[in-house]
Amino acid sequence: MPHDPPAIREGTTKHTHATVAALLSQEPGCRRVLDIPCGEGAFVSRLRAAGYEVHAADIQSILKVAGVPFTRADMNAPLPFADGGFDAVACIDGIEHLERPFDFVRECRRIVRPGGVLLLSTPNISALRSRWRWLLTGFHNKGKTPLDETAPNPWHHIGLMSFPEIRYLLHSNGFQITVITTNRVKAVSWLYGPLWPLAWLVTGLVFRRWEKDPAMRRRHAEVRRQLYSTPVALGETLIVKAVRRSTA
């Protein structure tokens, strides 16, 4: 029976949990969900209230939700779950903290059933606003200053990834992106709108110059359309849903 979620701080950007939950609700037959990294359990509570069978995992236990199965799991290592044991894996603002994101996605493919989904959210460094900051400072919006190299920890953003990198990560490891969205578009992001047509044009010219294979050109055209869609060009947090293909 669903429970009322406790008041637990989400710890992520505004509306991210609601957006990921809405994407999950569109999946027919989705019942068993792994939330990794689960943190204090804000998203766990949301899913349990919606009637899902939720399993929580993180590198250490700070879960504040009682009665939910919790497993200690290092996302850089093999995950302690059976093959095909979940209908979905939700990884909210976790991929950017990993030393080995490719290994993590391969493990997600293993533990998600064929036709199941992986939902990822991560700071959107492909947004025009973040790209402008990178041009001027060498740092993105969600990593504005150098990390403290004298005290490395799991909360550091050591692996911020652009949309094309995330697409490659998923598509080369048995997943297919079906939805690209964002938590919100901040008003300040529209100030960078004048860069949009110029960036679209230059990207197209570069792709055409450096790729001659027709099949690759068609794929690059799709990447370009996605890269300059509103969620990617202007969104604060990048959110994708990817379906596990039956064959890699």
Contacts in CASP RR format, 6 or more apart in sequence:
PFRMAT RR
TARGET T0000
AUTHOR 0000-0000-0000
METHOD contacts of the structure
MODEL  1
MPHDPPAIREGTTKHTHATVAALLSQEPGCRRVLDIPCGEGAFVSRLRAA
GYEVHAADIQSILKVAGVPFTRADMNAPLPFADGGFDAVACIDGIEHLER
PFDFVRECRRIVRPGGVLLLSTPNISALRSRWRWLLTGFHNKGKTPLDET
APNPWHHIGLMSFPEIRYLLHSNGFQITVITTNRVKAVSWLYGPLWPLAW
LVTGLVFRRWEKDPAMRRRHAEVRRQLYSTPVALGETLIVKAVRRSTA
2 48 0 8 1.000
2 49 0 8 1.000
2 50 0 8 1.000
2 51 0 8 1.000
3 45 0 8 1.000
3 48 0 8 1.000
3 49 0 8 1.000
4 49 0 8 1.000
5 42 0 8 1.000
5 45 0 8 1.000
5 46 0 8 1.000
5 48 0 8 1.000
5 49 0 8 1.000
6 45 0 8 1.000
6 64 0 8 1.000
6 65 0 8 1.000
8 40 0 8 1.000
8 41 0 8 1.000
8 42 0 8 1.000
8 45 0 8 1.000
8 64 0 8 1.000
8 65 0 8 1.000
9 40 0 8 1.000
9 42 0 8 1.000
10 16 0 8 1.000
10 17 0 8 1.000
10 42 0 8 1.000
10 43 0 8 1.000
11 42 0 8 1.000
11 93 0 8 1.000
12 92 0 8 1.000
12 93 0 8 1.000
12 121 0 8 1.000
12 237 0 8 1.000
13 93 0 8 1.000
13 123 0 8 1.000
13 183 0 8 1.000
13 184 0 8 1.000
13 236 0 8 1.000
13 237 0 8 1.000
14 183 0 8 1.000
14 184 0 8 1.000
14 236 0 8 1.000
15 183 0 8 1.000
15 184 0 8 1.000
16 92 0 8 1.000
16 93 0 8 1.000
16 121 0 8 1.000
16 183 0 8 1.000
16 237 0 8 1.000
16 239 0 8 1.000
17 42 0 8 1.000
17 43 0 8 1.000
17 46 0 8 1.000
17 92 0 8 1.000
18 46 0 8 1.000
19 121 0 8 1.000
19 181 0 8 1.000
19 182 0 8 1.000
19 183 0 8 1.000
19 239 0 8 1.000
20 43 0 8 1.000
20 90 0 8 1.000
20 92 0 8 1.000
20 119 0 8 1.000
20 121 0 8 1.000
20 239 0 8 1.000
21 43 0 8 1.000
21 46 0 8 1.000
21 47 0 8 1.000
21 50 0 8 1.000
23 119 0 8 1.000
23 179 0 8 1.000
23 181 0 8 1.000
23 239 0 8 1.000
23 241 0 8 1.000
24 30 0 8 1.000
24 33 0 8 1.000
24 47 0 8 1.000
24 52 0 8 1.000
24 88 0 8 1.000
24 90 0 8 1.000
24 117 0 8 1.000
24 119 0 8 1.000
25 50 0 8 1.000
27 87 0 8 1.000
27 88 0 8 1.000
27 116 0 8 1.000
27 117 0 8 1.000
29 87 0 8 1.000
30 52 0 8 1.000
30 87 0 8 1.000
30 88 0 8 1.000
30 116 0 8 1.000
30 117 0 8 1.000
31 52 0 8 1.000
31 53 0 8 1.000
31 87 0 8 1.000
32 52 0 8 1.000
32 53 0 8 1.000
32 55 0 8 1.000
32 85 0 8 1.000
32 86 0 8 1.000
32 87 0 8 1.000
32 88 0 8 1.000
33 47 0 8 1.000
33 52 0 8 1.000
33 53 0 8 1.000
33 54 0 8 1.000
33 55 0 8 1.000
33 86 0 8 1.000
33 87 0 8 1.000
33 88 0 8 1.000
33 89 0 8 1.000
33 90 0 8 1.000
34 54 0 8 1.000
34 55 0 8 1.000
34 56 0 8 1.000
34 57 0 8 1.000
34 81 0 8 1.000
34 86 0 8 1.000
34 88 0 8 1.000
34 89 0 8 1.000
34 90 0 8 1.000
34 111 0 8 1.000
35 41 0 8 1.000
35 43 0 8 1.000
35 44 0 8 1.000
35 47 0 8 1.000
35 54 0 8 1.000
35 55 0 8 1.000
35 56 0 8 1.000
35 57 0 8 1.000
35 90 0 8 1.000
35 92 0 8 1.000
36 56 0 8 1.000
36 57 0 8 1.000
36 58 0 8 1.000
36 73 0 8 1.000
36 75 0 8 1.000
36 79 0 8 1.000
36 89 0 8 1.000
36 90 0 8 1.000
36 91 0 8 1.000
37 57 0 8 1.000
37 58 0 8 1.000
37 59 0 8 1.000
37 75 0 8 1.000
37 91 0 8 1.000
37 92 0 8 1.000
37 94 0 8 1.000
37 97 0 8 1.000
38 44 0 8 1.000
38 56 0 8 1.000
38 57 0 8 1.000
38 58 0 8 1.000
38 63 0 8 1.000
38 70 0 8 1.000
39 56 0 8 1.000
39 58 0 8 1.000
39 62 0 8 1.000
39 63 0 8 1.000
40 62 0 8 1.000
40 63 0 8 1.000
40 64 0 8 1.000
40 65 0 8 1.000
41 56 0 8 1.000
41 63 0 8 1.000
41 64 0 8 1.000
41 65 0 8 1.000
41 68 0 8 1.000
43 90 0 8 1.000
43 92 0 8 1.000
44 54 0 8 1.000
44 56 0 8 1.000
44 63 0 8 1.000
44 65 0 8 1.000
44 68 0 8 1.000
45 65 0 8 1.000
47 54 0 8 1.000
47 90 0 8 1.000
48 54 0 8 1.000
48 65 0 8 1.000
48 68 0 8 1.000
54 68 0 8 1.000
54 69 0 8 1.000
55 68 0 8 1.000
55 69 0 8 1.000
55 70 0 8 1.000
55 71 0 8 1.000
55 81 0 8 1.000
55 86 0 8 1.000
56 63 0 8 1.000
56 65 0 8 1.000
56 68 0 8 1.000
56 69 0 8 1.000
56 70 0 8 1.000
56 71 0 8 1.000
57 70 0 8 1.000
57 71 0 8 1.000
57 72 0 8 1.000
57 73 0 8 1.000
57 79 0 8 1.000
58 70 0 8 1.000
58 72 0 8 1.000
58 73 0 8 1.000
59 72 0 8 1.000
59 73 0 8 1.000
59 74 0 8 1.000
59 75 0 8 1.000
59 154 0 8 1.000
60 72 0 8 1.000
61 70 0 8 1.000
61 72 0 8 1.000
63 70 0 8 1.000
71 80 0 8 1.000
71 81 0 8 1.000
72 80 0 8 1.000
73 79 0 8 1.000
73 80 0 8 1.000
73 81 0 8 1.000
75 91 0 8 1.000
75 94 0 8 1.000
75 97 0 8 1.000
75 98 0 8 1.000
75 104 0 8 1.000
76 98 0 8 1.000
76 99 0 8 1.000
76 100 0 8 1.000
76 103 0 8 1.000
76 104 0 8 1.000
77 103 0 8 1.000
78 107 0 8 1.000
79 107 0 8 1.000
79 108 0 8 1.000
79 110 0 8 1.000
79 111 0 8 1.000
81 111 0 8 1.000
82 111 0 8 1.000
83 110 0 8 1.000
83 111 0 8 1.000
84 110 0 8 1.000
84 111 0 8 1.000
84 112 0 8 1.000
84 113 0 8 1.000
84 114 0 8 1.000
85 111 0 8 1.000
85 112 0 8 1.000
85 113 0 8 1.000
86 111 0 8 1.000
86 112 0 8 1.000
86 113 0 8 1.000
86 116 0 8 1.000
87 112 0 8 1.000
87 113 0 8 1.000
87 116 0 8 1.000
87 117 0 8 1.000
88 112 0 8 1.000
88 116 0 8 1.000
88 117 0 8 1.000
88 118 0 8 1.000
88 119 0 8 1.000
89 108 0 8 1.000
89 111 0 8 1.000
89 112 0 8 1.000
89 117 0 8 1.000
89 118 0 8 1.000
89 119 0 8 1.000
90 119 0 8 1.000
91 104 0 8 1.000
91 108 0 8 1.000
91 118 0 8 1.000
91 119 0 8 1.000
91 120 0 8 1.000
91 121 0 8 1.000
92 119 0 8 1.000
92 121 0 8 1.000
93 121 0 8 1.000
93 122 0 8 1.000
93 123 0 8 1.000
93 237 0 8 1.000
94 121 0 8 1.000
94 122 0 8 1.000
95 101 0 8 1.000
95 104 0 8 1.000
95 120 0 8 1.000
95 122 0 8 1.000
95 159 0 8 1.000
95 161 0 8 1.000
95 166 0 8 1.000
96 122 0 8 1.000
96 123 0 8 1.000
96 142 0 8 1.000
96 157 0 8 1.000
96 158 0 8 1.000
96 159 0 8 1.000
96 160 0 8 1.000
96 161 0 8 1.000
97 154 0 8 1.000
97 155 0 8 1.000
97 156 0 8 1.000
97 157 0 8 1.000
97 158 0 8 1.000
97 159 0 8 1.000
98 104 0 8 1.000
98 158 0 8 1.000
98 159 0 8 1.000
99 158 0 8 1.000
101 159 0 8 1.000
101 161 0 8 1.000
101 169 0 8 1.000
102 169 0 8 1.000
102 173 0 8 1.000
105 118 0 8 1.000
105 169 0 8 1.000
105 170 0 8 1.000
105 173 0 8 1.000
105 175 0 8 1.000
106 173 0 8 1.000
108 118 0 8 1.000
108 175 0 8 1.000
109 118 0 8 1.000
109 173 0 8 1.000
109 174 0 8 1.000
109 175 0 8 1.000
109 244 0 8 1.000
109 248 0 8 1.000
112 118 0 8 1.000
112 244 0 8 1.000
113 244 0 8 1.000
114 244 0 8 1.000
114 245 0 8 1.000
114 246 0 8 1.000
115 243 0 8 1.000
115 244 0 8 1.000
115 245 0 8 1.000
115 246 0 8 1.000
116 243 0 8 1.000
116 244 0 8 1.000
117 178 0 8 1.000
117 241 0 8 1.000
117 242 0 8 1.000
117 243 0 8 1.000
117 244 0 8 1.000
118 170 0 8 1.000
118 175 0 8 1.000
118 241 0 8 1.000
118 242 0 8 1.000
118 244 0 8 1.000
119 239 0 8 1.000
119 240 0 8 1.000
119 241 0 8 1.000
119 242 0 8 1.000
120 166 0 8 1.000
120 170 0 8 1.000
120 239 0 8 1.000
120 240 0 8 1.000
120 242 0 8 1.000
121 183 0 8 1.000
121 237 0 8 1.000
121 238 0 8 1.000
121 239 0 8 1.000
121 240 0 8 1.000
122 160 0 8 1.000
122 161 0 8 1.000
122 166 0 8 1.000
122 237 0 8 1.000
122 238 0 8 1.000
123 130 0 8 1.000
123 140 0 8 1.000
123 141 0 8 1.000
123 142 0 8 1.000
123 143 0 8 1.000
123 157 0 8 1.000
123 160 0 8 1.000
123 236 0 8 1.000
123 237 0 8 1.000
123 238 0 8 1.000
124 130 0 8 1.000
124 163 0 8 1.000
124 182 0 8 1.000
124 232 0 8 1.000
124 235 0 8 1.000
124 236 0 8 1.000
124 237 0 8 1.000
124 238 0 8 1.000
125 131 0 8 1.000
125 134 0 8 1.000
125 140 0 8 1.000
125 141 0 8 1.000
125 142 0 8 1.000
125 160 0 8 1.000
125 161 0 8 1.000
125 162 0 8 1.000
126 162 0 8 1.000
126 163 0 8 1.000
126 164 0 8 1.000
126 227 0 8 1.000
126 232 0 8 1.000
126 233 0 8 1.000
126 238 0 8 1.000
127 141 0 8 1.000
127 189 0 8 1.000
127 192 0 8 1.000
127 232 0 8 1.000
127 233 0 8 1.000
127 234 0 8 1.000
127 235 0 8 1.000
127 236 0 8 1.000
128 189 0 8 1.000
128 192 0 8 1.000
128 193 0 8 1.000
128 195 0 8 1.000
128 196 0 8 1.000
128 199 0 8 1.000
128 233 0 8 1.000
128 234 0 8 1.000
129 141 0 8 1.000
129 188 0 8 1.000
129 189 0 8 1.000
129 191 0 8 1.000
129 192 0 8 1.000
129 234 0 8 1.000
130 140 0 8 1.000
130 141 0 8 1.000
130 142 0 8 1.000
131 195 0 8 1.000
131 199 0 8 1.000
132 192 0 8 1.000
132 195 0 8 1.000
133 139 0 8 1.000
133 140 0 8 1.000
133 141 0 8 1.000
133 144 0 8 1.000
134 140 0 8 1.000
137 144 0 8 1.000
139 145 0 8 1.000
139 146 0 8 1.000
140 160 0 8 1.000
142 157 0 8 1.000
142 160 0 8 1.000
143 157 0 8 1.000
143 160 0 8 1.000
147 156 0 8 1.000
147 157 0 8 1.000
147 158 0 8 1.000
148 156 0 8 1.000
152 158 0 8 1.000
161 169 0 8 1.000
163 180 0 8 1.000
163 226 0 8 1.000
163 227 0 8 1.000
163 232 0 8 1.000
163 238 0 8 1.000
164 223 0 8 1.000
164 227 0 8 1.000
166 238 0 8 1.000
166 240 0 8 1.000
167 177 0 8 1.000
167 223 0 8 1.000
167 226 0 8 1.000
170 176 0 8 1.000
170 177 0 8 1.000
170 240 0 8 1.000
170 242 0 8 1.000
171 177 0 8 1.000
173 248 0 8 1.000
174 244 0 8 1.000
174 245 0 8 1.000
174 247 0 8 1.000
174 248 0 8 1.000
175 242 0 8 1.000
175 243 0 8 1.000
175 244 0 8 1.000
175 245 0 8 1.000
176 242 0 8 1.000
176 243 0 8 1.000
176 245 0 8 1.000
177 240 0 8 1.000
177 241 0 8 1.000
177 242 0 8 1.000
178 241 0 8 1.000
178 242 0 8 1.000
178 243 0 8 1.000
179 239 0 8 1.000
179 240 0 8 1.000
179 241 0 8 1.000
180 226 0 8 1.000
180 229 0 8 1.000
180 231 0 8 1.000
180 232 0 8 1.000
180 238 0 8 1.000
180 239 0 8 1.000
180 240 0 8 1.000
181 231 0 8 1.000
181 239 0 8 1.000
181 240 0 8 1.000
182 230 0 8 1.000
182 231 0 8 1.000
182 232 0 8 1.000
182 234 0 8 1.000
182 235 0 8 1.000
182 236 0 8 1.000
182 237 0 8 1.000
182 238 0 8 1.000
182 239 0 8 1.000
183 235 0 8 1.000
183 236 0 8 1.000
183 237 0 8 1.000
183 239 0 8 1.000
184 235 0 8 1.000
184 236 0 8 1.000
184 237 0 8 1.000
185 230 0 8 1.000
185 231 0 8 1.000
185 234 0 8 1.000
185 235 0 8 1.000
185 236 0 8 1.000
186 235 0 8 1.000
186 236 0 8 1.000
189 234 0 8 1.000
189 235 0 8 1.000
189 236 0 8 1.000
190 234 0 8 1.000
192 234 0 8 1.000
193 234 0 8 1.000
196 228 0 8 1.000
196 233 0 8 1.000
199 228 0 8 1.000
200 224 0 8 1.000
200 228 0 8 1.000
203 224 0 8 1.000
203 227 0 8 1.000
203 228 0 8 1.000
204 224 0 8 1.000
207 217 0 8 1.000
207 220 0 8 1.000
207 221 0 8 1.000
207 224 0 8 1.000
208 217 0 8 1.000
211 217 0 8 1.000
211 220 0 8 1.000
226 232 0 8 1.000
227 233 0 8 1.000
231 238 0 8 1.000
231 239 0 8 1.000
232 238 0 8 1.000
END
